[in-house]
Amino acid sequence: MNGGPAHGSNQSILIPDYRGILAVDAEGFTELSSVEHEVVVPLIQGILKSSLERAGLAKVWKDREFPQGRGDGYVFGFNPSKMPLVIDPWLRELQNVLSEDTASPIPIRLRVSLHIGPLPVNGVEHDGNGTPRNDTHRLLNADQLKTIMAAASPHVTRVAAILSDRCYEDAVLSGRTLHPDHFISVSATVRGKSFQQQAWIHLPAPSGNLFDRCFFGEPGPSDPPPSSAPDKPSWQVQEINKVTRGNLNTGIIHGDQAITYRG
């Protein structure tokens, strides 16, 4: 049997070191005016730096790898051993900093994506490129994360985070950070993209309609009974009732619905 490398290569390639990956996007950024853009964009990096310092993670910011600002967002790599602390207390401190912010003309709300994976860092222009980086950005734009952010109160819920399954297993199931009940399982998809992955959503400060039982797929007290053949939206995600950890949404997450946070 040929024991050589896959893909027709005649030489094995070392796996890069594993890195934590943190990416954020400002919610509703495209709806802001040019004047508001000029105010919000410079604030994002300062908010990240300040919140990491308050969480005792100043070194994560100082030593960040392949940092890249993208106008309405920011991404960088860090030592993956710090991931449990990034999940908590950092997400909580990020929520606090955003809630206390008075410099912005509008409430700044951030979607956060956290992932762990092998990425090359060799001091060259293309450091940090690879599938884990791409998946981090796909998760950041997941339909389910955007839906839950849109359903929450903009005055209360300033942060919505999504963890990759690998990040969840390494940091949460290992018992190194928040209890699994602080997360809800979703099958993350991105409209218009060929992408679907198991992921986990966490809100440091849930609010508003997120407490509505309808988001579990259960009818509310004033809802009419379902018809025998209800119309279905053009896209939907059906959760499979096989999750053995955390919370499971046994209903259907539609494009115009949100997911209930279960603390």
C-alpha positions as CSV (number, residue, x, y, z in Angstrom):
1,M,0.0,0.0,0.0
2,N,1.3,3.4,-0.9
3,G,1.7,5.3,2.4
4,G,2.8,8.6,0.8
5,P,1.0,12.0,1.3
6,A,-2.4,12.7,-0.2
7,H,-3.2,14.9,-3.1
8,G,-0.4,13.5,-5.3
9,S,2.4,15.2,-3.4
10,N,5.7,13.4,-2.9
11,Q,6.6,15.3,0.2
12,S,4.9,15.7,3.5
13,I,4.2,19.2,4.9
14,L,4.2,20.1,8.6
15,I,1.0,21.2,10.2
16,P,1.3,24.9,11.3
17,D,0.9,25.8,15.0
18,Y,-2.7,26.0,16.2
19,R,-3.9,29.5,16.9
20,G,-7.0,31.1,18.4
21,I,-8.8,33.3,15.9
22,L,-10.9,36.3,16.9
23,A,-13.0,38.2,14.4
24,V,-15.6,40.9,15.0
25,D,-18.0,42.8,12.8
26,A,-20.1,45.9,13.6
27,E,-23.8,45.0,13.4
28,G,-25.8,47.2,11.0
29,F,-22.7,49.0,9.8
30,T,-23.9,49.4,6.2
31,E,-26.9,51.3,7.3
32,L,-24.9,54.0,8.9
33,S,-24.2,57.4,7.3
34,S,-20.7,58.4,6.1
35,V,-20.4,60.7,9.1
36,E,-21.3,57.8,11.5
37,H,-18.8,55.6,9.7
38,E,-16.0,58.1,10.4
39,V,-16.8,58.0,14.1
40,V,-17.5,54.2,14.6
41,V,-14.6,52.7,12.6
42,P,-11.7,54.2,14.8
43,L,-13.6,53.1,17.9
44,I,-13.6,49.4,17.2
45,Q,-9.9,48.7,17.8
46,G,-10.0,50.9,20.9
47,I,-13.0,48.9,22.3
48,L,-11.2,45.6,21.7
49,K,-8.0,46.8,23.4
50,S,-9.9,48.3,26.4
51,S,-12.1,45.3,26.9
52,L,-9.2,42.8,26.7
53,E,-7.3,44.9,29.2
54,R,-10.3,44.9,31.6
55,A,-10.5,41.1,31.2
56,G,-6.8,40.8,32.3
57,L,-5.9,39.9,28.7
58,A,-3.7,42.9,27.7
59,K,-1.0,40.5,26.4
60,V,-3.5,38.9,23.9
61,W,-3.9,42.3,22.3
62,K,-0.2,43.2,22.6
63,D,0.9,39.9,21.0
64,R,-1.8,39.6,18.4
65,E,-0.8,37.9,15.1
66,F,-1.9,38.8,11.5
67,P,-4.1,41.7,12.7
68,Q,-6.3,43.1,10.0
69,G,-8.9,45.9,10.1
70,R,-11.7,45.6,7.7
71,G,-13.6,48.9,8.1
72,D,-16.5,47.6,10.1
73,G,-14.5,44.8,11.7
74,Y,-11.2,43.4,12.9
75,V,-9.5,40.0,13.0
76,F,-6.4,38.6,14.6
77,G,-4.8,35.5,15.9
78,F,-3.6,34.7,19.5
79,N,-2.3,31.9,21.7
80,P,-5.1,29.3,21.8
81,S,-4.4,28.5,25.4
82,K,-6.1,31.8,26.2
83,M,-9.4,30.9,24.5
84,P,-11.3,30.0,27.7
85,L,-10.5,33.4,29.1
86,V,-11.5,35.1,25.8
87,I,-14.9,33.4,26.1
88,D,-15.2,34.5,29.7
89,P,-14.5,37.1,31.1
90,W,-13.6,38.9,27.8
91,L,-17.0,38.5,26.1
92,R,-18.6,39.8,29.2
93,E,-16.2,42.7,29.5
94,L,-16.8,43.5,25.8
95,Q,-20.5,43.7,26.5
96,N,-19.8,46.0,29.5
97,V,-17.5,48.4,27.5
98,L,-20.0,48.7,24.7
99,S,-22.8,49.4,27.1
100,E,-20.8,52.1,28.8
101,D,-19.7,53.7,25.6
102,T,-20.6,57.4,25.2
103,A,-18.3,58.4,22.4
104,S,-20.4,56.8,19.6
105,P,-23.4,58.6,18.2
106,I,-25.2,55.2,18.0
107,P,-25.1,52.0,20.0
108,I,-22.2,49.9,18.7
109,R,-23.1,46.3,18.6
110,L,-20.6,43.6,17.7
111,R,-20.9,40.1,16.3
112,V,-17.9,37.9,17.5
113,S,-16.6,34.7,15.9
114,L,-14.1,32.5,17.8
115,H,-12.3,29.5,16.3
116,I,-9.1,27.4,16.9
117,G,-7.1,25.9,14.1
118,P,-3.7,25.6,12.4
119,L,-2.5,28.7,10.6
120,P,1.0,29.7,9.4
121,V,2.7,32.7,10.9
122,N,6.2,33.2,9.3
123,G,6.5,37.0,9.2
124,V,5.3,37.3,5.7
125,E,2.5,39.2,4.0
126,H,0.1,36.2,3.8
127,D,0.4,35.1,7.5
128,G,-2.7,33.7,8.9
129,N,-4.3,32.6,5.7
130,G,-6.0,29.2,5.6
131,T,-9.2,27.3,6.0
132,P,-9.6,28.0,9.8
133,R,-9.4,31.8,9.0
134,N,-12.0,31.4,6.2
135,D,-14.3,29.4,8.5
136,T,-14.0,32.1,11.2
137,H,-15.3,34.7,8.8
138,R,-18.1,32.4,7.5
139,L,-19.2,31.9,11.1
140,L,-19.1,35.6,11.7
141,N,-21.6,36.1,8.9
142,A,-23.8,33.1,9.8
143,D,-27.5,33.7,9.2
144,Q,-28.3,32.4,12.7
145,L,-26.0,34.9,14.4
146,K,-27.4,37.8,12.4
147,T,-30.9,36.7,13.1
148,I,-30.5,36.5,16.8
149,M,-28.7,39.9,16.9
150,A,-31.6,41.5,14.9
151,A,-34.1,40.1,17.4
152,A,-32.4,41.3,20.5
153,S,-32.7,44.7,22.0
154,P,-30.0,47.1,20.6
155,H,-30.0,48.9,24.0
156,V,-29.2,45.7,26.0
157,T,-27.6,43.1,23.8
158,R,-24.4,44.6,22.5
159,V,-22.5,41.3,21.8
160,A,-23.5,38.1,20.1
161,A,-20.7,35.5,19.9
162,I,-20.5,32.3,17.8
163,L,-18.0,29.5,18.6
164,S,-16.8,26.9,16.2
165,D,-17.4,23.3,17.2
166,R,-13.6,22.8,17.8
167,C,-13.5,25.9,20.0
168,Y,-16.5,24.7,21.9
169,E,-15.0,21.3,22.5
170,D,-11.6,22.5,23.5
171,A,-12.6,25.4,25.7
172,V,-16.2,24.7,26.9
173,L,-16.7,20.9,27.1
174,S,-13.2,20.6,28.7
175,G,-14.7,22.5,31.7
176,R,-12.2,25.5,31.3
177,T,-14.8,28.2,30.9
178,L,-18.6,28.8,31.0
179,H,-21.0,25.9,31.6
180,P,-22.3,24.4,28.3
181,D,-25.8,25.6,29.3
182,H,-24.7,29.1,28.4
183,F,-24.6,28.1,24.7
184,I,-27.1,27.0,22.1
185,S,-26.3,24.6,19.3
186,V,-27.0,25.8,15.7
187,S,-26.2,24.5,12.3
188,A,-24.5,27.6,10.9
189,T,-25.2,28.6,7.3
190,V,-24.4,31.6,5.2
191,R,-27.0,32.6,2.7
192,G,-25.5,32.4,-0.8
193,K,-22.5,30.4,0.3
194,S,-21.8,26.6,0.3
195,F,-21.2,26.5,4.0
196,Q,-22.7,24.6,6.9
197,Q,-21.1,23.8,10.2
198,Q,-22.0,22.9,13.8
199,A,-21.5,26.0,15.9
200,W,-22.5,27.4,19.3
201,I,-24.0,30.8,20.1
202,H,-23.6,32.8,23.4
203,L,-25.0,36.1,24.4
204,P,-23.4,37.8,27.5
205,A,-26.6,39.9,27.9
206,P,-29.7,38.3,26.2
207,S,-32.8,40.5,25.9
208,G,-36.2,41.3,24.3
209,N,-37.8,38.7,22.0
210,L,-35.1,36.2,22.7
211,F,-37.2,35.1,25.7
212,D,-40.2,34.4,23.5
213,R,-41.0,30.7,23.4
214,C,-41.9,31.1,19.7
215,F,-38.2,31.0,19.0
216,F,-38.2,27.4,20.1
217,G,-40.8,26.7,17.4
218,E,-43.5,26.6,20.1
219,P,-46.8,28.6,19.5
220,G,-47.5,31.6,21.6
221,P,-50.8,32.2,23.5
222,S,-52.2,34.4,20.7
223,D,-50.8,32.4,17.7
224,P,-53.3,30.7,15.4
225,P,-53.0,26.9,15.1
226,P,-50.6,25.8,12.4
227,S,-52.2,24.9,9.0
228,S,-51.8,21.4,7.6
229,A,-49.5,22.7,4.9
230,P,-47.7,25.8,6.1
231,D,-45.8,27.9,3.7
232,K,-42.1,27.5,4.1
233,P,-39.5,30.3,3.6
234,S,-37.0,30.0,0.8
235,W,-34.4,28.9,3.3
236,Q,-34.4,27.3,6.7
237,V,-32.2,25.2,9.0
238,Q,-33.7,22.1,10.6
239,E,-31.8,21.1,13.8
240,I,-31.3,17.4,14.2
241,N,-32.2,16.1,17.7
242,K,-28.9,14.3,18.3
243,V,-26.9,16.9,20.2
244,T,-25.5,15.3,23.4
245,R,-24.2,18.5,25.0
246,G,-25.3,22.0,25.7
247,N,-28.8,23.2,24.7
248,L,-30.7,22.0,21.6
249,N,-33.2,23.9,19.6
250,T,-35.6,21.2,18.5
251,G,-37.6,23.6,16.2
252,I,-36.8,25.2,12.9
253,I,-34.7,28.4,12.7
254,H,-36.2,30.5,10.0
255,G,-34.7,33.5,8.3
256,D,-37.1,35.9,10.0
257,Q,-36.9,34.3,13.4
258,A,-34.3,34.2,16.2
259,I,-32.8,31.7,18.5
260,T,-33.6,31.7,22.2
261,Y,-30.6,32.1,24.5
262,R,-30.8,29.6,27.4
263,G,-28.7,30.7,30.4
